[in-house]
Amino acid sequence: MANKILILGASYGSLLGTKLLMAGHDVTLVCRRKTAELINADGTEVRIKLKGEEAHRSIFSKDLPGTLNACTPQQVTATDYDMVGLAMQEPQYAHHTLRTVLIRIAEERIPCLSIMNMPPLTFLKRIPGLDTTKLGASYTDPSVWDRFNPDVMTLCSPDPQAFRPPEEAANVLHVGLPTNFKAAGFADEAANNLLKQLETDIAGITLDGNDVPVKLRVYDSVFVPLAKWSMLLTGNYRCITRSEPRAIRDAVHDDVAKSQEIYAFVDQLAQRLGADAADAVPFEKYAKAAESLLKPSSAARAIAAGAPFIERVDVLVKLIAQELGMSNADIDETVEIVDDQLGANDPLSR
């Protein structure tokens, strides 16, 4: 049976959307009006490299069994959907049009699967013993998440690396690192059954008889998606410097010993929260993958483009560490650099 999935965010969200369309589900992408008009006219194109092939394949939504639609936030009727994917950057949800959509989704208790780097504050309430009242400073507007029920909110580690080629139209996405989405299961049984069905449906996808990478993997542990934090703090946020942004590869490999120390610290923090050591991705595996990440992170690119707000997982990790009586000087320095760079972009702070 085809399910109807609403995905807030048509850029990175089109990757998950394409996999759902390939599995025969119907997807609506929420985006700006001009992007919605483009997608409704031409569909989407996701470029991905299959195992053993040298060139990327273009997967066009119009060729897929599921139905794709795009709309603006004002056009969303929340009750039309079985599940919602949260695929925008966390600061965007503070905008009044998106905030209104989130209120309707929360009131209808529709299951939400976040593929943001920044976990919704609601999801963190599912971690036993974590005082989320002390974490609001890491969010653009923490009250956005107040109405959601933690039982129907979960987090999916956005490990696949993808970007919109700047020379292409807004309906094109290029996948640079086709790893898997790793989701914690829902606490709500019905929502979790739907998530596992989507996992099974996506696993069965083939293209010309070949397996298609970027699976959806569902885990019982609420801590599995937190493995992304060590990658973000070691690579993504350290792309932001006091001068020009640097590639993730350079952020990781310019000083491998320091990178490994930061990575281990964040892994230790996750384990203090309750994660199993087996939930973590070994540093060596991450460092190897980082060798192919030749562009600055999306956070670094956003700051270089003048953004006054970005997702602040760096601040979130620092605040959680403080709550646990832990600290790391390199992470503190990263937070300071990001604060300064964002401040330089904010006219109200000048």
C-alpha positions as YAML, in Angstrom:
chain: A
units: angstrom
residues:
- id: 1
  name: MET
  ca: [0.00, 0.00, 0.00]
- id: 2
  name: ALA
  ca: [1.29, 3.44, -0.91]
- id: 3
  name: ASN
  ca: [1.76, 5.83, 1.99]
- id: 4
  name: LYS
  ca: [1.71, 9.59, 1.78]
- id: 5
  name: ILE
  ca: [4.86, 11.22, 3.11]
- id: 6
  name: LEU
  ca: [5.32, 14.95, 3.63]
- id: 7
  name: ILE
  ca: [8.93, 16.15, 3.55]
- id: 8
  name: LEU
  ca: [9.74, 19.65, 4.75]
- id: 9
  name: GLY
  ca: [12.69, 20.61, 2.56]
- id: 10
  name: ALA
  ca: [13.16, 19.94, -1.14]
- id: 11
  name: SER
  ca: [16.96, 19.90, -1.30]
- id: 12
  name: TYR
  ca: [18.39, 17.17, 0.97]
- id: 13
  name: GLY
  ca: [14.81, 15.95, 1.42]
- id: 14
  name: SER
  ca: [14.65, 14.98, -2.24]
- id: 15
  name: LEU
  ca: [17.15, 12.16, -1.57]
- id: 16
  name: LEU
  ca: [14.89, 10.44, 0.96]
- id: 17
  name: GLY
  ca: [11.93, 11.41, -1.21]
- id: 18
  name: THR
  ca: [13.42, 9.72, -4.25]
- id: 19
  name: LYS
  ca: [14.00, 6.48, -2.36]
- id: 20
  name: LEU
  ca: [10.38, 6.54, -1.17]
- id: 21
  name: LEU
  ca: [9.14, 7.25, -4.70]
- id: 22
  name: MET
  ca: [11.19, 4.33, -6.01]
- id: 23
  name: ALA
  ca: [9.45, 2.15, -3.43]
- id: 24
  name: GLY
  ca: [6.05, 3.27, -4.70]
- id: 25
  name: HIS
  ca: [5.09, 5.77, -2.01]
- id: 26
  name: ASP
  ca: [3.69, 9.25, -2.67]
- id: 27
  name: VAL
  ca: [5.80, 12.22, -1.59]
- id: 28
  name: THR
  ca: [5.11, 15.93, -1.15]
- id: 29
  name: LEU
  ca: [8.09, 18.26, -0.86]
- id: 30
  name: VAL
  ca: [7.56, 21.56, 0.96]
- id: 31
  name: CYS
  ca: [9.64, 24.42, -0.36]
- id: 32
  name: ARG
  ca: [9.57, 27.97, -1.77]
- id: 33
  name: ARG
  ca: [6.96, 28.79, -4.40]
- id: 34
  name: LYS
  ca: [9.38, 29.02, -7.36]
- id: 35
  name: THR
  ca: [11.04, 25.73, -6.43]
- id: 36
  name: ALA
  ca: [7.63, 24.07, -6.04]
- id: 37
  name: GLU
  ca: [6.58, 25.29, -9.48]
- id: 38
  name: LEU
  ca: [9.81, 23.93, -10.98]
- id: 39
  name: ILE
  ca: [9.40, 20.53, -9.31]
- id: 40
  name: ASN
  ca: [5.74, 20.24, -10.28]
- id: 41
  name: ALA
  ca: [6.65, 21.04, -13.88]
- id: 42
  name: ASP
  ca: [9.88, 19.06, -14.31]
- id: 43
  name: GLY
  ca: [10.13, 16.72, -11.31]
- id: 44
  name: THR
  ca: [13.39, 16.13, -9.45]
- id: 45
  name: GLU
  ca: [16.72, 14.64, -10.49]
- id: 46
  name: VAL
  ca: [18.92, 12.85, -7.98]
- id: 47
  name: ARG
  ca: [22.37, 11.80, -9.14]
- id: 48
  name: ILE
  ca: [23.81, 8.80, -7.36]
- id: 49
  name: LYS
  ca: [26.62, 6.35, -8.04]
- id: 50
  name: LEU
  ca: [25.77, 2.65, -7.92]
- id: 51
  name: LYS
  ca: [28.29, 0.19, -6.51]
- id: 52
  name: GLY
  ca: [30.89, -0.81, -9.08]
- id: 53
  name: GLU
  ca: [30.03, 2.01, -11.49]
- id: 54
  name: GLU
  ca: [32.28, 4.96, -12.28]
- id: 55
  name: ALA
  ca: [29.66, 7.51, -13.32]
- id: 56
  name: HIS
  ca: [26.64, 8.84, -11.42]
- id: 57
  name: ARG
  ca: [23.17, 7.75, -12.53]
- id: 58
  name: SER
  ca: [20.41, 10.32, -12.82]
- id: 59
  name: ILE
  ca: [17.18, 9.19, -11.20]
- id: 60
  name: PHE
  ca: [14.22, 11.26, -12.38]
- id: 61
  name: SER
  ca: [11.10, 11.40, -10.23]
- id: 62
  name: LYS
  ca: [8.85, 11.31, -13.30]
- id: 63
  name: ASP
  ca: [10.15, 7.81, -14.10]
- id: 64
  name: LEU
  ca: [9.29, 6.40, -10.68]
- id: 65
  name: PRO
  ca: [6.18, 4.53, -9.49]
- id: 66
  name: GLY
  ca: [5.37, 6.93, -6.65]
- id: 67
  name: THR
  ca: [3.72, 10.31, -7.21]
- id: 68
  name: LEU
  ca: [5.69, 13.49, -6.43]
- id: 69
  name: ASN
  ca: [4.13, 16.83, -5.60]
- id: 70
  name: ALA
  ca: [5.63, 20.06, -4.28]
- id: 71
  name: CYS
  ca: [3.96, 22.90, -2.41]
- id: 72
  name: THR
  ca: [4.57, 25.90, -0.17]
- id: 73
  name: PRO
  ca: [4.05, 25.68, 3.61]
- id: 74
  name: GLN
  ca: [0.76, 27.57, 3.31]
- id: 75
  name: GLN
  ca: [-0.65, 24.83, 1.07]
- id: 76
  name: VAL
  ca: [-0.03, 21.93, 3.49]
- id: 77
  name: THR
  ca: [-2.99, 20.01, 4.92]
- id: 78
  name: ALA
  ca: [-1.35, 17.99, 7.68]
- id: 79
  name: THR
  ca: [-4.09, 15.37, 7.94]
- id: 80
  name: ASP
  ca: [-3.37, 14.22, 4.37]
- id: 81
  name: TYR
  ca: [-0.13, 12.50, 5.43]
- id: 82
  name: ASP
  ca: [0.94, 9.33, 7.22]
- id: 83
  name: MET
  ca: [4.43, 10.54, 8.16]
- id: 84
  name: VAL
  ca: [6.48, 13.73, 8.01]
- id: 85
  name: GLY
  ca: [10.18, 14.04, 7.17]
- id: 86
  name: LEU
  ca: [11.98, 17.04, 8.67]
- id: 87
  name: ALA
  ca: [14.72, 17.90, 6.16]
- id: 88
  name: MET
  ca: [15.21, 21.66, 6.48]
- id: 89
  name: GLN
  ca: [17.91, 23.37, 8.48]
- id: 90
  name: GLU
  ca: [16.83, 23.90, 12.10]
- id: 91
  name: PRO
  ca: [16.76, 27.75, 11.94]
- id: 92
  name: GLN
  ca: [14.21, 27.64, 9.12]
- id: 93
  name: TYR
  ca: [11.53, 26.21, 11.39]
- id: 94
  name: ALA
  ca: [11.41, 29.46, 13.38]
- id: 95
  name: HIS
  ca: [9.86, 31.21, 10.35]
- id: 96
  name: HIS
  ca: [6.18, 31.87, 11.00]
- id: 97
  name: THR
  ca: [4.92, 29.96, 7.92]
- id: 98
  name: LEU
  ca: [6.82, 26.81, 8.85]
- id: 99
  name: ARG
  ca: [6.03, 27.21, 12.53]
- id: 100
  name: THR
  ca: [2.34, 27.14, 11.64]
- id: 101
  name: VAL
  ca: [2.81, 23.90, 9.68]
- id: 102
  name: LEU
  ca: [4.65, 22.33, 12.61]
- id: 103
  name: ILE
  ca: [1.82, 23.26, 14.98]
- id: 104
  name: ARG
  ca: [-0.70, 21.50, 12.74]
- id: 105
  name: ILE
  ca: [1.54, 18.42, 12.44]
- id: 106
  name: ALA
  ca: [2.07, 18.29, 16.21]
- id: 107
  name: GLU
  ca: [-1.62, 18.70, 17.00]
- id: 108
  name: GLU
  ca: [-2.51, 15.83, 14.64]
- id: 109
  name: ARG
  ca: [0.21, 13.65, 16.25]
- id: 110
  name: ILE
  ca: [1.63, 12.69, 12.86]
- id: 111
  name: PRO
  ca: [4.90, 10.71, 13.21]
- id: 112
  name: CYS
  ca: [7.95, 12.82, 12.37]
- id: 113
  name: LEU
  ca: [11.27, 11.46, 11.12]
- id: 114
  name: SER
  ca: [13.98, 14.11, 11.35]
- id: 115
  name: ILE
  ca: [16.92, 13.97, 8.95]
- id: 116
  name: MET
  ca: [18.41, 17.19, 10.28]
- id: 117
  name: ASN
  ca: [21.89, 17.29, 11.74]
- id: 118
  name: MET
  ca: [20.34, 19.16, 14.67]
- id: 119
  name: PRO
  ca: [18.01, 16.81, 16.56]
- id: 120
  name: PRO
  ca: [14.58, 18.27, 17.36]
- id: 121
  name: LEU
  ca: [14.46, 19.16, 21.04]
- id: 122
  name: THR
  ca: [11.48, 16.82, 21.36]
- id: 123
  name: PHE
  ca: [13.63, 13.85, 20.35]
- id: 124
  name: LEU
  ca: [16.19, 14.60, 23.06]
- id: 125
  name: LYS
  ca: [13.42, 14.24, 25.65]
- id: 126
  name: ARG
  ca: [13.52, 10.51, 24.86]
- id: 127
  name: ILE
  ca: [17.04, 10.23, 26.33]
- id: 128
  name: PRO
  ca: [16.71, 9.12, 29.96]
- id: 129
  name: GLY
  ca: [18.19, 11.51, 32.50]
- id: 130
  name: LEU
  ca: [18.98, 14.33, 30.05]
- id: 131
  name: ASP
  ca: [17.72, 17.72, 31.26]
- id: 132
  name: THR
  ca: [16.56, 19.30, 28.01]
- id: 133
  name: THR
  ca: [15.56, 22.54, 29.77]
- id: 134
  name: LYS
  ca: [19.25, 23.49, 29.75]
- id: 135
  name: LEU
  ca: [19.70, 22.99, 26.00]
- id: 136
  name: GLY
  ca: [17.49, 25.75, 24.58]
- id: 137
  name: ALA
  ca: [20.42, 28.08, 23.86]
- id: 138
  name: SER
  ca: [21.55, 25.78, 21.06]
- id: 139
  name: TYR
  ca: [18.27, 26.27, 19.14]
- id: 140
  name: THR
  ca: [17.15, 29.26, 17.11]
- id: 141
  name: ASP
  ca: [13.73, 29.00, 18.80]
- id: 142
  name: PRO
  ca: [13.33, 26.01, 21.13]
- id: 143
  name: SER
  ca: [9.61, 26.69, 21.62]
- id: 144
  name: VAL
  ca: [9.01, 25.42, 18.06]
- id: 145
  name: TRP
  ca: [9.20, 21.87, 19.47]
- id: 146
  name: ASP
  ca: [7.02, 22.35, 22.55]
- id: 147
  name: ARG
  ca: [3.80, 20.87, 21.09]
- id: 148
  name: PHE
  ca: [5.31, 17.61, 19.81]
- id: 149
  name: ASN
  ca: [4.88, 14.29, 21.58]
- id: 150
  name: PRO
  ca: [8.25, 12.49, 21.99]
- id: 151
  name: ASP
  ca: [6.61, 9.13, 21.23]
- id: 152
  name: VAL
  ca: [6.03, 10.15, 17.60]
- id: 153
  name: MET
  ca: [9.29, 12.03, 17.05]
- id: 154
  name: THR
  ca: [12.49, 10.30, 16.01]
- id: 155
  name: LEU
  ca: [15.88, 11.11, 14.55]
- id: 156
  name: CYS
  ca: [17.60, 9.70, 11.50]
- id: 157
  name: SER
  ca: [21.35, 10.25, 11.23]
- id: 158
  name: PRO
  ca: [21.84, 12.08, 7.91]
- id: 159
  name: ASP
  ca: [25.04, 10.28, 6.98]
- id: 160
  name: PRO
  ca: [24.66, 10.47, 3.16]
- id: 161
  name: GLN
  ca: [26.47, 13.52, 1.77]
- id: 162
  name: ALA
  ca: [24.61, 15.39, -0.95]
- id: 163
  name: PHE
  ca: [24.46, 18.91, -2.35]
- id: 164
  name: ARG
  ca: [22.78, 21.01, -4.99]
- id: 165
  name: PRO
  ca: [25.29, 21.75, -7.78]
- id: 166
  name: PRO
  ca: [25.44, 25.56, -7.89]
- id: 167
  name: GLU
  ca: [25.33, 25.60, -11.69]
- id: 168
  name: GLU
  ca: [22.19, 23.45, -11.81]
- id: 169
  name: ALA
  ca: [18.50, 24.15, -11.25]
- id: 170
  name: ALA
  ca: [16.99, 23.83, -7.77]
- id: 171
  name: ASN
  ca: [15.46, 20.43, -8.54]
- id: 172
  name: VAL
  ca: [18.83, 18.67, -8.95]
- id: 173
  name: LEU
  ca: [20.68, 16.91, -6.11]
- id: 174
  name: HIS
  ca: [24.14, 15.28, -6.39]
- id: 175
  name: VAL
  ca: [24.96, 12.53, -3.90]
- id: 176
  name: GLY
  ca: [28.66, 12.56, -3.07]
- id: 177
  name: LEU
  ca: [28.73, 9.89, -0.35]
- id: 178
  name: PRO
  ca: [25.87, 7.35, -0.65]
- id: 179
  name: THR
  ca: [25.83, 5.97, 2.90]
- id: 180
  name: ASN
  ca: [22.69, 4.94, 4.81]
- id: 181
  name: PHE
  ca: [20.13, 6.84, 6.85]
- id: 182
  name: LYS
  ca: [20.24, 5.37, 10.38]
- id: 183
  name: ALA
  ca: [17.02, 5.94, 12.29]
- id: 184
  name: ALA
  ca: [16.08, 5.31, 15.89]
- id: 185
  name: GLY
  ca: [12.71, 3.61, 16.10]
- id: 186
  name: PHE
  ca: [9.64, 5.45, 17.32]
- id: 187
  name: ALA
  ca: [8.37, 4.87, 20.85]
- id: 188
  name: ASP
  ca: [4.84, 4.67, 19.39]
- id: 189
  name: GLU
  ca: [4.14, 1.16, 18.09]
- id: 190
  name: ALA
  ca: [2.00, 2.12, 15.09]
- id: 191
  name: ALA
  ca: [4.49, 4.76, 13.97]
- id: 192
  name: ASN
  ca: [7.35, 2.32, 14.36]
- id: 193
  name: ASN
  ca: [5.54, -0.32, 12.29]
- id: 194
  name: LEU
  ca: [5.18, 2.20, 9.47]
- id: 195
  name: LEU
  ca: [8.85, 3.18, 9.70]
- id: 196
  name: LYS
  ca: [9.95, -0.46, 9.51]
- id: 197
  name: GLN
  ca: [7.68, -1.03, 6.52]
- id: 198
  name: LEU
  ca: [9.35, 1.90, 4.75]
- id: 199
  name: GLU
  ca: [12.73, 0.37, 5.64]
- id: 200
  name: THR
  ca: [11.69, -2.92, 4.01]
- id: 201
  name: ASP
  ca: [10.25, -1.21, 0.95]
- id: 202
  name: ILE
  ca: [13.39, 0.84, 0.34]
- id: 203
  name: ALA
  ca: [15.64, -2.20, 0.86]
- id: 204
  name: GLY
  ca: [13.95, -3.95, -2.05]
- id: 205
  name: ILE
  ca: [14.64, -1.22, -4.61]
- id: 206
  name: THR
  ca: [16.75, -2.07, -7.66]
- id: 207
  name: LEU
  ca: [17.73, -0.11, -10.76]
- id: 208
  name: ASP
  ca: [18.33, -2.17, -13.90]
- id: 209
  name: GLY
  ca: [18.72, -5.16, -11.61]
- id: 210
  name: ASN
  ca: [21.35, -3.38, -9.47]
- id: 211
  name: ASP
  ca: [21.09, -2.52, -5.80]
- id: 212
  name: VAL
  ca: [20.55, 1.20, -5.12]
- id: 213
  name: PRO
  ca: [22.59, 2.66, -2.24]
- id: 214
  name: VAL
  ca: [21.28, 4.88, 0.57]
- id: 215
  name: LYS
  ca: [19.08, 2.59, 2.62]
- id: 216
  name: LEU
  ca: [16.86, 3.42, 5.57]
- id: 217
  name: ARG
  ca: [18.03, 1.42, 8.59]
- id: 218
  name: VAL
  ca: [15.88, 1.33, 11.73]
- id: 219
  name: TYR
  ca: [17.44, 0.56, 15.13]
- id: 220
  name: ASP
  ca: [15.92, -0.12, 18.53]
- id: 221
  name: SER
  ca: [18.47, 2.11, 20.26]
- id: 222
  name: VAL
  ca: [17.61, 5.78, 20.57]
- id: 223
  name: PHE
  ca: [21.34, 6.53, 20.57]
- id: 224
  name: VAL
  ca: [22.35, 5.25, 17.12]
- id: 225
  name: PRO
  ca: [21.76, 8.61, 15.32]
- id: 226
  name: LEU
  ca: [23.97, 10.37, 17.89]
- id: 227
  name: ALA
  ca: [27.00, 8.76, 16.22]
- id: 228
  name: LYS
  ca: [26.79, 11.61, 13.69]
- id: 229
  name: TRP
  ca: [27.73, 14.14, 16.39]
- id: 230
  name: SER
  ca: [31.37, 13.04, 16.51]
- id: 231
  name: MET
  ca: [31.59, 13.49, 12.72]
- id: 232
  name: LEU
  ca: [30.01, 16.94, 12.84]
- id: 233
  name: LEU
  ca: [32.27, 18.20, 15.62]
- id: 234
  name: THR
  ca: [35.40, 16.70, 14.06]
- id: 235
  name: GLY
  ca: [34.75, 17.71, 10.47]
- id: 236
  name: ASN
  ca: [31.74, 19.86, 9.59]
- id: 237
  name: TYR
  ca: [32.07, 22.60, 12.19]
- id: 238
  name: ARG
  ca: [35.85, 22.74, 11.92]
- id: 239
  name: CYS
  ca: [35.41, 23.69, 8.26]
- id: 240
  name: ILE
  ca: [34.50, 27.10, 9.70]
- id: 241
  name: THR
  ca: [37.64, 29.14, 10.29]
- id: 242
  name: ARG
  ca: [38.42, 32.76, 11.03]
- id: 243
  name: SER
  ca: [39.18, 33.22, 7.34]
- id: 244
  name: GLU
  ca: [38.00, 31.15, 4.38]
- id: 245
  name: PRO
  ca: [36.05, 27.90, 4.85]
- id: 246
  name: ARG
  ca: [37.99, 24.69, 4.29]
- id: 247
  name: ALA
  ca: [36.97, 21.29, 2.99]
- id: 248
  name: ILE
  ca: [35.83, 18.57, 5.40]
- id: 249
  name: ARG
  ca: [38.83, 16.52, 4.26]
- id: 250
  name: ASP
  ca: [41.21, 19.27, 5.33]
- id: 251
  name: ALA
  ca: [39.42, 19.88, 8.63]
- id: 252
  name: VAL
  ca: [39.89, 16.21, 9.51]
- id: 253
  name: HIS
  ca: [43.30, 15.47, 8.00]
- id: 254
  name: ASP
  ca: [45.28, 18.67, 8.61]
- id: 255
  name: ASP
  ca: [45.78, 17.44, 12.20]
- id: 256
  name: VAL
  ca: [44.64, 13.84, 12.43]
- id: 257
  name: ALA
  ca: [45.70, 13.43, 16.06]
- id: 258
  name: LYS
  ca: [43.58, 16.38, 17.18]
- id: 259
  name: SER
  ca: [40.67, 15.16, 15.05]
- id: 260
  name: GLN
  ca: [40.85, 11.75, 16.67]
- id: 261
  name: GLU
  ca: [40.82, 13.33, 20.15]
- id: 262
  name: ILE
  ca: [37.71, 15.38, 19.37]
- id: 263
  name: TYR
  ca: [36.00, 12.38, 17.81]
- id: 264
  name: ALA
  ca: [36.74, 10.20, 20.84]
- id: 265
  name: PHE
  ca: [35.49, 12.87, 23.24]
- id: 266
  name: VAL
  ca: [32.10, 13.14, 21.51]
- id: 267
  name: ASP
  ca: [31.81, 9.35, 21.35]
- id: 268
  name: GLN
  ca: [32.52, 9.24, 25.09]
- id: 269
  name: LEU
  ca: [29.83, 11.86, 25.69]
- id: 270
  name: ALA
  ca: [27.26, 9.74, 23.79]
- id: 271
  name: GLN
  ca: [28.24, 6.72, 25.84]
- id: 272
  name: ARG
  ca: [27.80, 8.71, 29.06]
- id: 273
  name: LEU
  ca: [24.25, 9.41, 27.90]
- id: 274
  name: GLY
  ca: [23.67, 5.69, 27.43]
- id: 275
  name: ALA
  ca: [24.94, 4.78, 23.96]
- id: 276
  name: ASP
  ca: [26.66, 1.48, 23.41]
- id: 277
  name: ALA
  ca: [30.22, 1.69, 22.10]
- id: 278
  name: ALA
  ca: [29.02, -0.46, 19.19]
- id: 279
  name: ASP
  ca: [26.68, 2.38, 18.13]
- id: 280
  name: ALA
  ca: [29.66, 4.52, 17.16]
- id: 281
  name: VAL
  ca: [31.35, 4.65, 13.77]
- id: 282
  name: PRO
  ca: [35.10, 3.97, 14.18]
- id: 283
  name: PHE
  ca: [37.24, 7.05, 13.64]
- id: 284
  name: GLU
  ca: [39.32, 5.27, 11.02]
- id: 285
  name: LYS
  ca: [36.22, 4.59, 8.92]
- id: 286
  name: TYR
  ca: [35.10, 8.20, 9.19]
- id: 287
  name: ALA
  ca: [38.58, 9.54, 8.39]
- id: 288
  name: LYS
  ca: [38.70, 7.35, 5.30]
- id: 289
  name: ALA
  ca: [35.31, 8.63, 4.12]
- id: 290
  name: ALA
  ca: [36.39, 12.21, 4.81]
- id: 291
  name: GLU
  ca: [39.18, 11.86, 2.24]
- id: 292
  name: SER
  ca: [36.52, 12.14, -0.48]
- id: 293
  name: LEU
  ca: [34.70, 15.12, 1.08]
- id: 294
  name: LEU
  ca: [36.37, 17.86, -0.91]
- id: 295
  name: LYS
  ca: [33.91, 20.67, -0.21]
- id: 296
  name: PRO
  ca: [33.29, 22.70, 2.94]
- id: 297
  name: SER
  ca: [30.32, 21.60, 5.01]
- id: 298
  name: SER
  ca: [26.90, 23.15, 4.42]
- id: 299
  name: ALA
  ca: [27.31, 25.07, 7.69]
- id: 300
  name: ALA
  ca: [30.60, 26.57, 6.52]
- id: 301
  name: ARG
  ca: [29.17, 27.44, 3.12]
- id: 302
  name: ALA
  ca: [26.14, 29.09, 4.75]
- id: 303
  name: ILE
  ca: [28.32, 31.30, 6.94]
- id: 304
  name: ALA
  ca: [30.53, 32.23, 3.99]
- id: 305
  name: ALA
  ca: [27.35, 33.24, 2.13]
- id: 306
  name: GLY
  ca: [26.38, 35.58, 4.97]
- id: 307
  name: ALA
  ca: [23.91, 33.50, 7.02]
- id: 308
  name: PRO
  ca: [23.37, 34.89, 10.55]
- id: 309
  name: PHE
  ca: [21.98, 31.54, 11.80]
- id: 310
  name: ILE
  ca: [22.95, 27.88, 11.27]
- id: 311
  name: GLU
  ca: [22.29, 24.62, 13.09]
- id: 312
  name: ARG
  ca: [24.36, 24.61, 16.28]
- id: 313
  name: VAL
  ca: [25.14, 21.00, 17.11]
- id: 314
  name: ASP
  ca: [28.48, 22.33, 18.35]
- id: 315
  name: VAL
  ca: [26.70, 24.34, 21.05]
- id: 316
  name: LEU
  ca: [24.37, 21.42, 21.83]
- id: 317
  name: VAL
  ca: [27.31, 19.08, 22.42]
- id: 318
  name: LYS
  ca: [29.06, 21.67, 24.58]
- id: 319
  name: LEU
  ca: [25.95, 22.18, 26.74]
- id: 320
  name: ILE
  ca: [25.35, 18.45, 27.16]
- id: 321
  name: ALA
  ca: [29.01, 17.99, 28.08]
- id: 322
  name: GLN
  ca: [28.69, 20.71, 30.73]
- id: 323
  name: GLU
  ca: [25.64, 18.95, 32.17]
- id: 324
  name: LEU
  ca: [27.70, 15.76, 32.43]
- id: 325
  name: GLY
  ca: [30.70, 17.54, 33.96]
- id: 326
  name: MET
  ca: [32.79, 17.17, 30.79]
- id: 327
  name: SER
  ca: [34.63, 19.69, 28.63]
- id: 328
  name: ASN
  ca: [36.91, 19.83, 25.61]
- id: 329
  name: ALA
  ca: [39.05, 22.85, 24.78]
- id: 330
  name: ASP
  ca: [38.98, 22.23, 21.02]
- id: 331
  name: ILE
  ca: [35.19, 22.10, 20.98]
- id: 332
  name: ASP
  ca: [35.05, 25.27, 23.07]
- id: 333
  name: GLU
  ca: [37.31, 26.94, 20.50]
- id: 334
  name: THR
  ca: [35.11, 25.75, 17.64]
- id: 335
  name: VAL
  ca: [32.02, 27.21, 19.33]
- id: 336
  name: GLU
  ca: [33.83, 30.53, 19.80]
- id: 337
  name: ILE
  ca: [34.90, 30.67, 16.14]
- id: 338
  name: VAL
  ca: [31.40, 29.87, 14.90]
- id: 339
  name: ASP
  ca: [29.89, 32.44, 17.28]
- id: 340
  name: ASP
  ca: [32.28, 35.10, 15.99]
- id: 341
  name: GLN
  ca: [31.66, 34.30, 12.32]
- id: 342
  name: LEU
  ca: [27.90, 34.30, 12.77]
- id: 343
  name: GLY
  ca: [28.12, 37.53, 14.73]
- id: 344
  name: ALA
  ca: [29.97, 39.17, 11.86]
- id: 345
  name: ASN
  ca: [27.01, 38.21, 9.60]
- id: 346
  name: ASP
  ca: [24.33, 39.54, 11.96]
- id: 347
  name: PRO
  ca: [23.68, 43.27, 11.51]
- id: 348
  name: LEU
  ca: [22.09, 43.45, 14.97]
- id: 349
  name: SER
  ca: [25.33, 42.37, 16.64]
- id: 350
  name: ARG
  ca: [27.56, 44.89, 14.93]
...
